[in-house]
Amino acid sequence: MPETSALGSRIRRYRPSIHLSHALPYLGCFPATLALMSLASVLVGDGAEVGTLLLVAVLYLVLTGLVCAVQWSAYLDLHEKGLVVGRSVLGRRRPMRYTEIDPTTLRVFSGIDAVRGGLRAPIWANWHFTGGADLAVTFLGPRRGRRLPPAPRPPAPGSGIVLFGSRDAALIAGQIRAGLERAGCPPHLARWSEQFGIEAVTGASFEAQEKIPGMSADWTRGSDLP
């Protein structure tokens, strides 16, 4: 039985938005590498050295293709009773019930790529967006795990954060709020975070991360919550 069967039928799958500023350098390296190899074969001439260069080029292209496949294969599945985030390529599925999500942490941010702190900085396993991403929906769920345990898990600050970059971030947030209500969350609490609208993530990496509720392991609820 699939581990997501307890979440009910899938309503919709979302994929991350792929931005040209991120995709073009990766896609451009394929023809650029082939052109450099052709030039090297003419200049070097020696068969052994050309073979070594060809091997390095092939490994580089394979690694680049794998990075693209992993990042671009992220998804967020909305189900009747919960959701699943993960990656289709070399990724772990994270199923969670709506009752395991802290409704006060649900936000929509612009400029989400600022959390990385640089173009070459890594995108971690629980950050489901591509380089150059702008809009994202974020929320705090339970600690990462492949399967749903029998009892609901508490939200886990730090390790439980979900960042999903999509141009449909506001729509996804609205559907998650509706799911929270279906799971029994009081409407005023499920929709409390709507008041923030779309917030901007700015500053250095650590400053940007501090703006996202639940991203820090020492995060606690504020006193102004309903």
Short mmCIF file of the C-alpha atoms (twelve columns), coordinates in Angstrom:
data_MODEL
# 
_entry.id   MODEL 
# 
loop_
_atom_site.group_PDB 
_atom_site.id 
_atom_site.type_symbol 
_atom_site.label_atom_id 
_atom_site.label_alt_id 
_atom_site.label_comp_id 
_atom_site.label_asym_id 
_atom_site.label_seq_id 
_atom_site.Cartn_x 
_atom_site.Cartn_y 
_atom_site.Cartn_z 
_atom_site.pdbx_PDB_model_num 
ATOM 1   C CA . MET A 1   0.000   0.000  0.000   1 
ATOM 2   C CA . PRO A 2   1.496   3.392  -0.942  1 
ATOM 3   C CA . GLU A 3   2.554   5.509  2.006   1 
ATOM 4   C CA . THR A 4   0.338   8.336  0.723   1 
ATOM 5   C CA . SER A 5   -2.885  6.277  0.731   1 
ATOM 6   C CA . ALA A 6   -3.826  7.751  4.117   1 
ATOM 7   C CA . LEU A 7   -3.824  11.211 2.531   1 
ATOM 8   C CA . GLY A 8   -6.673  10.417 0.139   1 
ATOM 9   C CA . SER A 9   -6.724  11.009 -3.585  1 
ATOM 10  C CA . ARG A 10  -4.360  13.505 -5.182  1 
ATOM 11  C CA . ILE A 11  -5.968  16.793 -6.144  1 
ATOM 12  C CA . ARG A 12  -3.145  18.391 -8.107  1 
ATOM 13  C CA . ARG A 13  0.602   18.258 -8.690  1 
ATOM 14  C CA . TYR A 14  2.720   21.407 -8.897  1 
ATOM 15  C CA . ARG A 15  6.212   21.693 -10.359 1 
ATOM 16  C CA . PRO A 16  8.744   24.413 -9.529  1 
ATOM 17  C CA . SER A 17  9.077   27.358 -11.881 1 
ATOM 18  C CA . ILE A 18  12.299  27.205 -13.895 1 
ATOM 19  C CA . HIS A 19  13.882  30.606 -14.447 1 
ATOM 20  C CA . LEU A 20  15.980  31.595 -17.444 1 
ATOM 21  C CA . SER A 21  18.705  33.101 -15.261 1 
ATOM 22  C CA . HIS A 22  19.247  29.613 -13.856 1 
ATOM 23  C CA . ALA A 23  18.469  27.429 -16.876 1 
ATOM 24  C CA . LEU A 24  20.427  29.198 -19.618 1 
ATOM 25  C CA . PRO A 25  23.912  28.772 -18.079 1 
ATOM 26  C CA . TYR A 26  23.239  25.052 -17.582 1 
ATOM 27  C CA . LEU A 27  21.746  24.503 -21.025 1 
ATOM 28  C CA . GLY A 28  24.439  26.612 -22.662 1 
ATOM 29  C CA . CYS A 29  27.238  24.484 -21.263 1 
ATOM 30  C CA . PHE A 30  26.277  21.573 -23.548 1 
ATOM 31  C CA . PRO A 31  26.948  23.247 -26.918 1 
ATOM 32  C CA . ALA A 32  29.843  25.223 -25.378 1 
ATOM 33  C CA . THR A 33  31.528  22.018 -24.198 1 
ATOM 34  C CA . LEU A 34  31.073  20.354 -27.589 1 
ATOM 35  C CA . ALA A 35  32.525  23.402 -29.335 1 
ATOM 36  C CA . LEU A 36  35.543  23.424 -27.007 1 
ATOM 37  C CA . MET A 37  36.080  19.713 -27.604 1 
ATOM 38  C CA . SER A 38  36.066  20.225 -31.364 1 
ATOM 39  C CA . LEU A 39  38.589  23.031 -31.006 1 
ATOM 40  C CA . ALA A 40  40.771  20.965 -28.676 1 
ATOM 41  C CA . SER A 41  40.845  18.011 -31.073 1 
ATOM 42  C CA . VAL A 42  42.148  20.322 -33.805 1 
ATOM 43  C CA . LEU A 43  44.772  22.056 -31.639 1 
ATOM 44  C CA . VAL A 44  46.015  19.061 -29.648 1 
ATOM 45  C CA . GLY A 45  45.890  16.384 -32.299 1 
ATOM 46  C CA . ASP A 46  47.256  13.668 -29.993 1 
ATOM 47  C CA . GLY A 47  44.721  10.857 -29.705 1 
ATOM 48  C CA . ALA A 48  45.401  10.023 -26.045 1 
ATOM 49  C CA . GLU A 49  45.090  13.638 -24.890 1 
ATOM 50  C CA . VAL A 50  41.944  14.173 -26.927 1 
ATOM 51  C CA . GLY A 51  40.486  11.027 -25.356 1 
ATOM 52  C CA . THR A 52  41.231  12.356 -21.867 1 
ATOM 53  C CA . LEU A 53  39.631  15.692 -22.677 1 
ATOM 54  C CA . LEU A 54  36.613  13.899 -24.102 1 
ATOM 55  C CA . LEU A 55  36.229  11.835 -20.920 1 
ATOM 56  C CA . VAL A 56  36.412  14.966 -18.739 1 
ATOM 57  C CA . ALA A 57  33.853  16.713 -20.959 1 
ATOM 58  C CA . VAL A 58  31.453  13.771 -20.815 1 
ATOM 59  C CA . LEU A 59  31.710  13.562 -17.010 1 
ATOM 60  C CA . TYR A 60  31.111  17.299 -16.748 1 
ATOM 61  C CA . LEU A 61  28.022  17.121 -18.963 1 
ATOM 62  C CA . VAL A 62  26.648  14.136 -17.050 1 
ATOM 63  C CA . LEU A 63  27.132  15.920 -13.727 1 
ATOM 64  C CA . THR A 64  25.515  19.080 -15.063 1 
ATOM 65  C CA . GLY A 65  22.588  17.111 -16.442 1 
ATOM 66  C CA . LEU A 66  22.137  15.328 -13.116 1 
ATOM 67  C CA . VAL A 67  22.084  18.618 -11.186 1 
ATOM 68  C CA . CYS A 68  19.423  19.975 -13.539 1 
ATOM 69  C CA . ALA A 69  17.366  16.787 -13.344 1 
ATOM 70  C CA . VAL A 70  17.399  16.738 -9.538  1 
ATOM 71  C CA . GLN A 71  16.464  20.393 -9.108  1 
ATOM 72  C CA . TRP A 72  13.883  20.499 -11.885 1 
ATOM 73  C CA . SER A 73  12.157  17.273 -10.800 1 
ATOM 74  C CA . ALA A 74  10.814  18.755 -7.551  1 
ATOM 75  C CA . TYR A 75  7.060   18.557 -7.007  1 
ATOM 76  C CA . LEU A 76  4.326   19.314 -4.492  1 
ATOM 77  C CA . ASP A 77  1.261   17.062 -4.512  1 
ATOM 78  C CA . LEU A 78  -1.909  18.289 -2.839  1 
ATOM 79  C CA . HIS A 79  -4.145  15.514 -1.471  1 
ATOM 80  C CA . GLU A 80  -7.486  15.578 0.292   1 
ATOM 81  C CA . LYS A 81  -5.983  15.069 3.753   1 
ATOM 82  C CA . GLY A 82  -2.400  16.230 3.316   1 
ATOM 83  C CA . LEU A 83  0.398   16.854 0.871   1 
ATOM 84  C CA . VAL A 84  3.648   15.394 -0.402  1 
ATOM 85  C CA . VAL A 85  6.798   17.276 -1.374  1 
ATOM 86  C CA . GLY A 86  9.757   15.599 -3.010  1 
ATOM 87  C CA . ARG A 87  11.825  15.068 -6.128  1 
ATOM 88  C CA . SER A 88  11.314  12.494 -8.845  1 
ATOM 89  C CA . VAL A 89  15.101  12.132 -9.360  1 
ATOM 90  C CA . LEU A 90  17.295  11.163 -6.390  1 
ATOM 91  C CA . GLY A 91  14.820  12.673 -3.971  1 
ATOM 92  C CA . ARG A 92  12.983  11.656 -0.833  1 
ATOM 93  C CA . ARG A 93  9.218   11.876 -0.627  1 
ATOM 94  C CA . ARG A 94  7.923   13.844 2.348   1 
ATOM 95  C CA . PRO A 95  4.272   13.004 3.036   1 
ATOM 96  C CA . MET A 96  2.523   14.981 5.760   1 
ATOM 97  C CA . ARG A 97  -0.996  15.437 7.050   1 
ATOM 98  C CA . TYR A 98  -2.568  18.874 7.185   1 
ATOM 99  C CA . THR A 99  -2.862  18.316 10.943  1 
ATOM 100 C CA . GLU A 100 0.964   18.158 11.077  1 
ATOM 101 C CA . ILE A 101 1.424   21.644 9.552   1 
ATOM 102 C CA . ASP A 102 1.641   24.775 11.696  1 
ATOM 103 C CA . PRO A 103 -0.948  27.077 10.041  1 
ATOM 104 C CA . THR A 104 0.658   30.209 11.463  1 
ATOM 105 C CA . THR A 105 3.834   29.594 9.452   1 
ATOM 106 C CA . LEU A 106 2.156   29.479 6.036   1 
ATOM 107 C CA . ARG A 107 3.561   32.332 3.938   1 
ATOM 108 C CA . VAL A 108 4.095   33.477 0.358   1 
ATOM 109 C CA . PHE A 109 7.446   35.157 -0.314  1 
ATOM 110 C CA . SER A 110 9.067   36.890 -3.244  1 
ATOM 111 C CA . GLY A 111 12.824  36.732 -3.819  1 
ATOM 112 C CA . ILE A 112 13.103  33.294 -2.211  1 
ATOM 113 C CA . ASP A 113 16.455  32.607 -3.899  1 
ATOM 114 C CA . ALA A 114 18.024  35.021 -1.394  1 
ATOM 115 C CA . VAL A 115 18.054  32.237 1.214   1 
ATOM 116 C CA . ARG A 116 20.907  30.582 -0.706  1 
ATOM 117 C CA . GLY A 117 23.248  33.541 -0.381  1 
ATOM 118 C CA . GLY A 118 24.824  33.293 -3.851  1 
ATOM 119 C CA . LEU A 119 24.437  31.800 -7.307  1 
ATOM 120 C CA . ARG A 120 26.776  28.903 -6.558  1 
ATOM 121 C CA . ALA A 121 25.420  28.184 -3.074  1 
ATOM 122 C CA . PRO A 122 23.648  24.809 -2.688  1 
ATOM 123 C CA . ILE A 123 19.913  24.215 -2.696  1 
ATOM 124 C CA . TRP A 124 19.291  21.913 0.262   1 
ATOM 125 C CA . ALA A 125 17.067  18.829 0.265   1 
ATOM 126 C CA . ASN A 126 14.031  20.540 1.825   1 
ATOM 127 C CA . TRP A 127 14.269  23.598 -0.466  1 
ATOM 128 C CA . HIS A 128 12.167  22.703 -3.484  1 
ATOM 129 C CA . PHE A 129 12.965  25.521 -5.871  1 
ATOM 130 C CA . THR A 130 15.380  26.207 -8.703  1 
ATOM 131 C CA . GLY A 131 18.085  28.842 -8.872  1 
ATOM 132 C CA . GLY A 132 16.804  32.347 -9.535  1 
ATOM 133 C CA . ALA A 133 13.375  31.527 -8.072  1 
ATOM 134 C CA . ASP A 134 11.160  34.407 -7.038  1 
ATOM 135 C CA . LEU A 135 7.764   33.422 -5.595  1 
ATOM 136 C CA . ALA A 136 7.536   30.574 -3.099  1 
ATOM 137 C CA . VAL A 137 5.140   29.140 -0.557  1 
ATOM 138 C CA . THR A 138 6.719   28.227 2.785   1 
ATOM 139 C CA . PHE A 139 5.394   26.443 5.857   1 
ATOM 140 C CA . LEU A 140 6.528   24.370 8.811   1 
ATOM 141 C CA . GLY A 141 5.751   20.673 8.819   1 
ATOM 142 C CA . PRO A 142 6.986   17.642 10.769  1 
ATOM 143 C CA . ARG A 143 10.508  16.279 10.731  1 
ATOM 144 C CA . ARG A 144 11.434  14.740 7.393   1 
ATOM 145 C CA . GLY A 145 10.386  11.133 6.901   1 
ATOM 146 C CA . ARG A 146 9.482   8.847  4.021   1 
ATOM 147 C CA . ARG A 147 6.358   7.383  5.593   1 
ATOM 148 C CA . LEU A 148 3.373   8.527  7.603   1 
ATOM 149 C CA . PRO A 149 3.442   7.174  11.156  1 
ATOM 150 C CA . PRO A 150 0.148   6.120  12.786  1 
ATOM 151 C CA . ALA A 151 -0.010  9.208  15.001  1 
ATOM 152 C CA . PRO A 152 0.350   12.808 13.767  1 
ATOM 153 C CA . ARG A 153 3.801   14.342 14.288  1 
ATOM 154 C CA . PRO A 154 4.398   17.825 15.729  1 
ATOM 155 C CA . PRO A 155 5.874   20.566 13.518  1 
ATOM 156 C CA . ALA A 156 9.682   20.557 13.739  1 
ATOM 157 C CA . PRO A 157 11.343  23.998 13.571  1 
ATOM 158 C CA . GLY A 158 14.383  23.950 11.322  1 
ATOM 159 C CA . SER A 159 14.289  20.446 9.867   1 
ATOM 160 C CA . GLY A 160 10.560  20.578 9.159   1 
ATOM 161 C CA . ILE A 161 10.589  23.657 6.947   1 
ATOM 162 C CA . VAL A 162 9.245   23.443 3.389   1 
ATOM 163 C CA . LEU A 163 10.197  25.967 0.694   1 
ATOM 164 C CA . PHE A 164 8.492   25.406 -2.655  1 
ATOM 165 C CA . GLY A 165 9.191   27.885 -5.439  1 
ATOM 166 C CA . SER A 166 6.378   28.421 -7.927  1 
ATOM 167 C CA . ARG A 167 4.639   31.234 -9.776  1 
ATOM 168 C CA . ASP A 168 1.456   29.672 -8.353  1 
ATOM 169 C CA . ALA A 169 2.668   30.099 -4.760  1 
ATOM 170 C CA . ALA A 170 -0.334  32.212 -3.703  1 
ATOM 171 C CA . LEU A 171 -2.740  29.672 -5.208  1 
ATOM 172 C CA . ILE A 172 -0.944  26.790 -3.478  1 
ATOM 173 C CA . ALA A 173 -1.107  28.620 -0.151  1 
ATOM 174 C CA . GLY A 174 -4.845  29.117 -0.583  1 
ATOM 175 C CA . GLN A 175 -5.365  25.420 -1.303  1 
ATOM 176 C CA . ILE A 176 -3.299  24.441 1.741   1 
ATOM 177 C CA . ARG A 177 -5.461  26.738 3.898   1 
ATOM 178 C CA . ALA A 178 -8.547  25.000 2.518   1 
ATOM 179 C CA . GLY A 179 -6.955  21.651 3.373   1 
ATOM 180 C CA . LEU A 180 -6.235  22.832 6.905   1 
ATOM 181 C CA . GLU A 181 -9.918  23.668 7.326   1 
ATOM 182 C CA . ARG A 182 -10.967 20.267 5.979   1 
ATOM 183 C CA . ALA A 183 -8.676  18.685 8.585   1 
ATOM 184 C CA . GLY A 184 -10.464 20.530 11.395  1 
ATOM 185 C CA . CYS A 185 -8.335  23.646 11.833  1 
ATOM 186 C CA . PRO A 186 -10.546 26.613 12.877  1 
ATOM 187 C CA . PRO A 187 -11.073 28.893 9.849   1 
ATOM 188 C CA . HIS A 188 -9.756  31.990 11.645  1 
ATOM 189 C CA . LEU A 189 -6.499  30.161 12.407  1 
ATOM 190 C CA . ALA A 190 -6.185  28.439 9.022   1 
ATOM 191 C CA . ARG A 191 -6.518  31.815 7.248   1 
ATOM 192 C CA . TRP A 192 -4.709  33.962 9.795   1 
ATOM 193 C CA . SER A 193 -1.585  34.237 7.650   1 
ATOM 194 C CA . GLU A 194 -3.516  35.685 4.687   1 
ATOM 195 C CA . GLN A 195 -3.048  39.122 6.238   1 
ATOM 196 C CA . PHE A 196 0.647   39.119 5.269   1 
ATOM 197 C CA . GLY A 197 0.028   38.826 1.527   1 
ATOM 198 C CA . ILE A 198 3.253   38.438 -0.454  1 
ATOM 199 C CA . GLU A 199 6.319   39.347 1.603   1 
ATOM 200 C CA . ALA A 200 9.786   40.073 0.252   1 
ATOM 201 C CA . VAL A 201 12.847  38.070 1.294   1 
ATOM 202 C CA . THR A 202 15.857  40.376 1.278   1 
ATOM 203 C CA . GLY A 203 19.337  40.638 2.734   1 
ATOM 204 C CA . ALA A 204 22.150  38.144 3.144   1 
ATOM 205 C CA . SER A 205 21.419  34.430 3.370   1 
ATOM 206 C CA . PHE A 206 21.102  34.276 7.172   1 
ATOM 207 C CA . GLU A 207 18.977  37.439 7.229   1 
ATOM 208 C CA . ALA A 208 16.675  36.087 4.529   1 
ATOM 209 C CA . GLN A 209 16.247  32.807 6.388   1 
ATOM 210 C CA . GLU A 210 15.339  34.610 9.599   1 
ATOM 211 C CA . LYS A 211 12.329  36.159 7.830   1 
ATOM 212 C CA . ILE A 212 10.762  32.747 7.203   1 
ATOM 213 C CA . PRO A 213 8.723   31.437 10.166  1 
ATOM 214 C CA . GLY A 214 9.958   28.077 11.378  1 
ATOM 215 C CA . MET A 215 13.150  28.013 9.344   1 
ATOM 216 C CA . SER A 216 15.367  28.505 12.367  1 
ATOM 217 C CA . ALA A 217 15.661  25.598 14.774  1 
ATOM 218 C CA . ASP A 218 15.073  27.940 17.744  1 
ATOM 219 C CA . TRP A 219 11.921  29.468 16.224  1 
ATOM 220 C CA . THR A 220 8.937   29.891 18.528  1 
ATOM 221 C CA . ARG A 221 5.490   31.360 17.978  1 
ATOM 222 C CA . GLY A 222 5.028   35.044 18.578  1 
ATOM 223 C CA . SER A 223 2.724   36.484 21.200  1 
ATOM 224 C CA . ASP A 224 0.422   38.091 18.626  1 
ATOM 225 C CA . LEU A 225 -0.986  34.843 17.259  1 
ATOM 226 C CA . PRO A 226 -4.704  34.143 17.526  1 
# 
